[in-house]
Amino acid sequence: MPVVVAVVVTFNPDHDIAGLLGALAAQCDQVLIVDNGSSAERLSRIQGAAAAVGAELLPLGHNRGIAAAQNAGIARARELGASQVLLSDHDSLPAPGMVRRLLSAFDAAERVAAVGPLPEEDREGGDQLVYVCRRWKPGRATPAELRADRLEVAFLIASGCLVSMEALSEVGAMDESLFIDHVDLEWGLRARRAGYRLLVVPAARLHHSLGDDVVMLPGRSQPVHVHGPVRNYYLARNTILLVRRHALMPWRWRVRYVYWLAKYAAFNALLPDRGKERRRMLRRGIRDGLRRRSGALAAQD
């Protein structure tokens, strides 16, 4: 029988996570919370929510990044005998039966590394974040594709993703040098290079919040996610770092990601909100990417 351990990464959640922990406890064998340096007040609230459902709390003491927090949770899940680990952000909420539906898609004969749900943003202008392989890039799945029972994808959004421990042993851990942003993309590229498949089960649903805000641009059907200046830095830097890893990404995808980064930088540089800081962080992210600098931003000050 499969043993599923949920790993929830928290960082100063601004809402009560009791509902998330309760939903995970009802569907998983064990729930682990890896706290990435929340304030004392918020950590106390997390401890209370964890105790209410019997979840285990692993406080890291400071923000080590999403990849390091996931790796800490995965290591503990392995000690607990997990066959699969369910990754979750603190701002996600699985629908009833999500884990059961994800488990049904695993097939050892097909070398499935991970299975994800259909992530839906629970706000106006929300988006369905499923990316399939296209000739020039990972592209959004069409409504017709999302009607399939199972859909092979280019990579999986980390939150709600059910990952095989066997695949983690072969593919390796999350890349902590990226700190945050593109961590799930990078691992997915490595898994596919190792001959594994990544699947989405559209009937499995996850409510998820991504980014600080969304805006709709004229002539564009999909919303544009707006992050803060620090995330501007990581997205710009890590895009360049991944593009330079020729063995991971097809050359057409590398070209397209360079084009995407140019649009992303231009759009965010023109935003009036914290515009000067955004432009500074974008310049720094591009510079550090070209210099192959990685890790936490604070460590480079």
NORURRA-V467396 format. One record per pair of residues at least 12 apart in sequence whose ideal C-beta (glycine too) atoms are under 6 Angstrom apart, sorted by sequence separation. I is the first residue (numbers start at 1). J is the second residue. D is the distance in Angstrom with one decimal. If there is no record, write none. Layout:
<<I | J | D> <I | J | D>>
This chain:
<<102 | 115 | 4.5> <174 | 187 | 5.7> <213 | 226 | 4.4> <58 | 72 | 6.0> <211 | 225 | 3.6> <212 | 226 | 5.7> <243 | 257 | 5.3> <210 | 225 | 6.0> <212 | 227 | 5.6> <138 | 154 | 3.7> <211 | 227 | 5.3> <212 | 228 | 5.7> <33 | 50 | 5.4> <70 | 87 | 6.0> <265 | 282 | 5.1> <6 | 24 | 4.3> <239 | 257 | 5.6> <98 | 117 | 5.4> <171 | 190 | 5.1> <171 | 191 | 4.8> <132 | 153 | 5.3> <133 | 154 | 4.6> <6 | 28 | 4.3> <33 | 55 | 5.6> <131 | 153 | 5.9> <132 | 154 | 6.0> <239 | 261 | 4.8> <10 | 33 | 5.9> <131 | 154 | 5.0> <171 | 194 | 5.3> <4 | 28 | 4.6> <31 | 55 | 3.9> <32 | 56 | 5.1> <33 | 57 | 4.8> <34 | 58 | 4.8> <35 | 59 | 4.6> <36 | 60 | 5.6> <170 | 194 | 6.0> <4 | 29 | 5.4> <5 | 30 | 4.6> <6 | 31 | 4.6> <7 | 32 | 5.1> <8 | 33 | 4.9> <9 | 34 | 5.2> <10 | 35 | 4.8> <11 | 36 | 4.3> <37 | 62 | 4.2> <3 | 29 | 5.2> <12 | 38 | 4.7> <37 | 63 | 4.2> <158 | 184 | 4.1> <36 | 63 | 4.8> <10 | 38 | 6.0> <21 | 49 | 5.4> <25 | 53 | 4.2> <129 | 157 | 5.1> <155 | 184 | 6.0> <167 | 196 | 5.6> <12 | 42 | 5.3> <155 | 185 | 4.8> <18 | 49 | 4.5> <22 | 53 | 5.6> <17 | 49 | 5.3> <21 | 53 | 4.8> <156 | 188 | 6.0> <36 | 69 | 4.9> <155 | 188 | 3.0> <21 | 55 | 5.6> <34 | 69 | 4.4> <10 | 46 | 5.7> <232 | 268 | 5.3> <34 | 72 | 5.2> <119 | 157 | 5.3> <34 | 73 | 4.5> <116 | 156 | 3.9> <32 | 73 | 5.0> <119 | 160 | 6.0> <114 | 156 | 5.6> <156 | 198 | 5.4> <117 | 160 | 4.7> <32 | 76 | 5.7> <116 | 160 | 5.9> <105 | 150 | 5.3> <116 | 161 | 4.6> <152 | 197 | 5.8> <153 | 198 | 5.2> <229 | 274 | 5.6> <160 | 206 | 3.9> <232 | 278 | 5.4> <236 | 282 | 5.4> <114 | 161 | 5.4> <115 | 162 | 5.1> <152 | 199 | 5.9> <153 | 200 | 5.2> <229 | 277 | 4.4> <233 | 281 | 4.1> <237 | 285 | 4.0> <241 | 289 | 5.5> <114 | 163 | 4.4> <150 | 199 | 5.1> <151 | 200 | 4.7> <159 | 208 | 5.6> <229 | 278 | 4.8> <232 | 281 | 4.9> <236 | 285 | 3.3> <240 | 289 | 2.8> <30 | 80 | 5.7> <232 | 282 | 5.3> <236 | 286 | 5.2> <113 | 164 | 5.7> <150 | 201 | 5.9> <233 | 284 | 5.8> <237 | 288 | 4.9> <229 | 281 | 4.3> <233 | 285 | 4.0> <237 | 289 | 4.3> <181 | 234 | 4.2> <113 | 167 | 3.7> <180 | 234 | 5.4> <181 | 235 | 5.0> <146 | 202 | 4.8> <182 | 238 | 4.3> <181 | 238 | 5.1> <28 | 86 | 6.0> <189 | 248 | 4.4> <9 | 69 | 4.4> <102 | 162 | 4.3> <178 | 238 | 5.1> <182 | 242 | 5.8> <233 | 297 | 6.0> <7 | 73 | 3.2> <92 | 159 | 4.5> <92 | 160 | 5.9> <89 | 159 | 4.2> <130 | 200 | 5.3> <23 | 94 | 5.3> <87 | 158 | 4.9> <88 | 159 | 5.4> <5 | 77 | 3.8> <27 | 99 | 4.0> <17 | 90 | 5.3> <20 | 93 | 5.5> <87 | 161 | 5.0> <5 | 80 | 5.6> <86 | 162 | 5.1> <5 | 82 | 4.0> <13 | 90 | 4.4> <3 | 81 | 5.5> <7 | 85 | 5.6> <84 | 162 | 5.2> <85 | 163 | 5.3> <113 | 191 | 4.2> <3 | 82 | 5.2> <3 | 83 | 4.9> <4 | 84 | 5.0> <5 | 85 | 5.5> <6 | 86 | 4.4> <7 | 87 | 5.6> <8 | 88 | 4.6> <10 | 90 | 4.4> <84 | 164 | 5.8> <2 | 83 | 4.7> <2 | 84 | 5.8> <4 | 86 | 5.8> <6 | 88 | 6.0> <83 | 165 | 5.8> <82 | 165 | 5.7> <113 | 196 | 3.5> <111 | 195 | 5.8> <114 | 198 | 5.5> <115 | 199 | 4.8> <116 | 200 | 5.0> <118 | 202 | 4.7> <111 | 196 | 5.0> <112 | 197 | 5.1> <122 | 207 | 4.5> <110 | 197 | 5.8> <112 | 199 | 5.9> <117 | 204 | 3.8> <118 | 205 | 5.5> <119 | 206 | 4.9> <117 | 205 | 5.8> <117 | 206 | 4.3> <119 | 208 | 4.3> <125 | 214 | 4.4> <105 | 199 | 5.1> <4 | 99 | 6.0> <105 | 201 | 5.1> <127 | 223 | 5.5> <125 | 223 | 4.5> <102 | 201 | 5.9> <101 | 201 | 5.1> <2 | 103 | 5.8> <71 | 173 | 4.7> <101 | 203 | 5.5> <102 | 204 | 5.3> <71 | 174 | 5.4> <101 | 204 | 3.9> <70 | 174 | 5.0> <98 | 204 | 4.6> <67 | 174 | 3.9> <67 | 175 | 5.8> <68 | 176 | 4.6> <67 | 176 | 4.5> <95 | 205 | 3.9> <67 | 178 | 6.0> <94 | 206 | 5.4> <65 | 179 | 3.7> <66 | 180 | 4.7> <92 | 206 | 5.7> <93 | 207 | 4.4> <65 | 180 | 5.5> <67 | 183 | 4.6> <92 | 208 | 4.7> <136 | 252 | 4.9> <137 | 253 | 5.6> <66 | 183 | 5.7> <177 | 294 | 3.9> <179 | 296 | 5.3> <91 | 209 | 4.4> <177 | 295 | 5.8> <137 | 256 | 4.0> <136 | 256 | 4.7>>
